[in-house]
Amino acid sequence: MDYDKVEDTFFEAFEGKYVRALITGPTEAIVKRAAYDSTSTPSAVIGRVEGGVEGFLDESQTPDNRFGAIVQYWLGGDDVEKFAFELSYRLRQDILVKPFTRIFDYSDKDSDEYIEMMDIVGHCGDGYEWIVEEYGRRMINVPIAVPDFQIEEKFKINDGTMGGNFWYLCETPEAVINAGDAIIEAIMNVEGATAPFDICSAASKPETNFPEIGPTTNHFYCPSLKERLGDESKVPQGVNYIPEVVINAIDEESMNKAVKAGIDAALEFDGVIGISAGNFDGKLGDKNINLLDILK
């Protein structure tokens, strides 16, 4: 692979806490709806939970021999109580309500930190819920109108790496979409990594004139502002679109593999004329990772 189009720059990443879960269901369609619904609205930048779909499993790969989706849910910082509170919305409102779904802890790492699911999900049974031992796990059985929802009693919390990113600089809208689809597919083939924003069209920056709404546009890299900003614009010549891909991963090694897989996929498309990354002099994250070091 020729990396001449890749800028010698770095992205900033930072530590976060995650829960890795397995959603199962009777059909692939139900599982995908539950997975994508529960991981939508990436919100770590505003202090809430964000998620991503890591990959899909067939019936031979899951504890209950049904279709499965591996998902991750993330929170920046160390507030486990807040993590559990925010996560509960995703599990109750996006998965429990899908017919015949179950959720299992899917962490493959040891941890001293857990989320007890009875308090935040199990009590949706209004006191009628009970514990069963099935699939080699302790499951909470929540009685609902389409019997019944089950979730594993405890989920491990692990530490991972958030916020890895790269930009793929495009000439055409077709390159944005086609290369982006290939990038996301490549990242989903990397175990332990997710792209919570999918193709992100709105790269942001730490500084803002409107802090009450959170991160705002990185105006230096907006092609539509190039003429207005003049010499302040950082949009390269010939670049009309600057989509971003953000990556969260269970460890730095998985993140780097996902970044490389995504960049390799992007460079296969003629309309992609450069690769760069977002960095802010250490204001966003304390891990500075050079793109070219990953690609060696």
N, C-alpha and C positions, 0 to 999 in steps of 0.2 A: 504493500500500500504506500502511495506517495503522499507525504504529509506537508508538501510545500504550501498548501493553502491554509495550514493551521498556524495561527499567530502564537508567538512565544509569550504566552501570558498564563495567568493562573485563575482559578476560582477559589472562593472562600467557603469552607464547610464548617460545621459546628456539631457538637454532641447533642443528641436528643434521646428521648425514651420512646420505646415502641412496644406494641403488642403485635405478635404475629399469630394470625388465626386462620382456621380452615372452615369455610362455609360449605355445607353440602346440601343437596336437594335432589328431587326425583328427575328433573330435566335440566339440560344444559341452559335453557333459556331462563329458568327461574334462578339458577345459581348465578348467572351473569348479571341479571337484574339486581339481585341482592348485593353482589360484589361491587358493581359499579355505582349503585345508589349509595351504599354505605361509605364509599371512599371518595365521593364527589365533594365539592366545595373545599378545596385545599385552604386551610385556615391557620396554619402555624404562625404565619407572619402577623396575625392579629391575636395571637395568644390562645388559639383554640386548637382542636384536633384536626389533623389532615391524614388522608389515607391514600393507599395505592394498591392496585392489583398486581401481584407478583407473577401469577401464572395460574393455569388451570390443570386439573387432574381428571383422569378417567376413573371409572368405577373400581378398577383393580387397585387403585392407589390410595383409597380413602378408608377410614375405619369402619364406615357403615356401607361400603360398596355402592356408593352413589357418586354422581358427578360432584366435583369439588372445585373451589377457588381458594388459592392462597392469597390472603390480604394482609396488609400492614396498616396499623394506625399509630400516628406519631404525635408527640407533643414536645416542643422545645422547653428546656428547663427541668426542674426537679420536683415539681408539685404533683405528687402521685394522686392526692385527693382530687385535684382539679382534673387530672387526666381521666380518672375513673368517672367523674361526673360528666365530662364532655363525651367520653366514649359511649356512655350509656345511651345517649341520644341516637348515635349511629346504629347500635345494636338493636335497640327497641323499635325505632321508627323505620328502619330500612331493611332489617333482616327478619325479626320476629314476625312482622306482618306479612311476609311472603310465605305462601303455603308450603308446609312440610319441610321447612328448613331446619338445620341444626348448625351449631357453631362449636368447634373444638379449639383448644389451645394448640398452636402449631410451632411453638418455640422449640428450637433444638439446642438451646444453651441453658446452663444452670443460672439460677437467679435467686436472690433472697427476697426480692420484691414481687408481690402478687397483687392482682385485683380480684377481690371476692365478688363473684357474679350474683350471688343471692341478693345482696342489698340493692344493686343497681339494675338488675334485669329480672332475677328470679321472682321478686315480689310483684311483678306484673300479674302473677297468679292470685294476688289479693289474699294470700294466706293459704290458698289451696294447693300451692306447688309442693313438690316432694322430690327427694333424691332417689335416683336409680343408678345401679351399676350396670352399664352396658358398654360394649365396644372397648372394654378394658379401661374405662374411664368412669369417674363419678360425675354424673350428669344431673342437672336440675331439670325436672319435667314441669313445664309451665302449661297448665290447662288453658286452652283457647278454643274458640268456636270451630276451628278446623284442627282437630286433635293431631298432635300436640307439639309444642315447640320445646326443643331441648338445647341446653347450653352447658358446656363443661363448668364445673363448680369454681375452679381457679384458673386464672390466666397469668403466666409469667410476664413481668416487665423486664425488658433488657435495654442496655445502652447501645446505641448505634450512631451513625453519622448522617447528618442531614445537610441539605442545601447545596450539594454538588451541582454544577451546571455547566452547560456550554451553549453558545449561540451558533446557529448555522445561517450564514449570510446568503440571501437569495436574490436572484434577478427577477424571478417570476412567481406569481401566486401558486402555480402548479408545483413548483419546487418546494414551496412551504408545505403543501399538503402531502405530496407524494413522498418526499424525503422524510417528512415528519412521521408518516405512517410506518415507514421502514425503520426509522429510529426507534419508535416505541416497540415495534415487534422485536427488534434486536435486544432491547433492554429487558423485555419479558423473557428472553432466553437466558438471562443471567440470574442464577439463583441468588436470592437475598436482596434483590434491588427492585425498586419501583420508581415510576415517574408520576408523581402525584398530580401534576398539572397537565399531563399528556403533552400536546403541542401548546406551548404558552405564547400568546401573542402580545403580552403586556409586561415586559421586563420592568422592574421597579428599582427604586434606589432608597437608601436609608433616610436621606433628607426629604422634607416635604414642606410645602406651604400650608398644608391642611392636615395637621396631625390627627384631628378627630376622625378622619376616615381611613387612617392607616397608610401603608406605602402607596406612593403615587408614581406616575410614569417617569421612566428614565429618559428625560426629554432630550438629552444629548444624542441618544440613539434612535430618535423618532424620524424616519425619512420625511414625513410630512412637515417637519420643522426645520429641515436643512437650510432652506433659503432664509427663513425668518431668523435663525440663530447665526447664520454666517460662519465666521471662523470658529465659533464655539461648538458647532455641530461636529460630532465624531462619527458620522455615518460615512463609510468609505465610498469612494467613487464607484458607480455602477451598482451599488447595493440599494435595493428597493424595499426589502423586508428583512427584519431581524428577529425571527422566532427564537425562543429559548426552550431548553429542556432542563428541568430540575430533577435531581435524583436523590432519593433517600435510600439508605442501604444498611444492612445489619452490621456491617463493618467497613472500614476504609478500603480493604482489598476488593470487596464486592462492588463498592462504589466505583473504584477505578476501572474495574472490568466493564461495568455498565457504561461509563463514559467512553471508553475505547470502542466498545461495540456500537454505541450510538454514532460516534464520529465516523467510524468505518462505514456504517450504513449510509450516512449523509453524503460522504464523498463519492458515492457511486452515481450521484445525480448531477447532470450537466448544469442545471440551474443553481446549484450550490457553488458559490464562488469564494467562500472563505469560512473559517471556523474561528471563533473567539470565545470569550467567557466574561461573565460579570464579576468584577471585583471592586472593592471600595476601601482600599487602604486598611484592611483589617477591621472595618466598622461592622461588618456583617458576621464574620466567623473567624475563629482563631486558627483554623487549619488552612494554610495556603498550599494548594496543590497545582503544580504546573502541568499544562496540557501535554507538552512535548515529553515530559518525564513519563507520563502514563503511556504514551504511544510508542515509546522505544521498544 
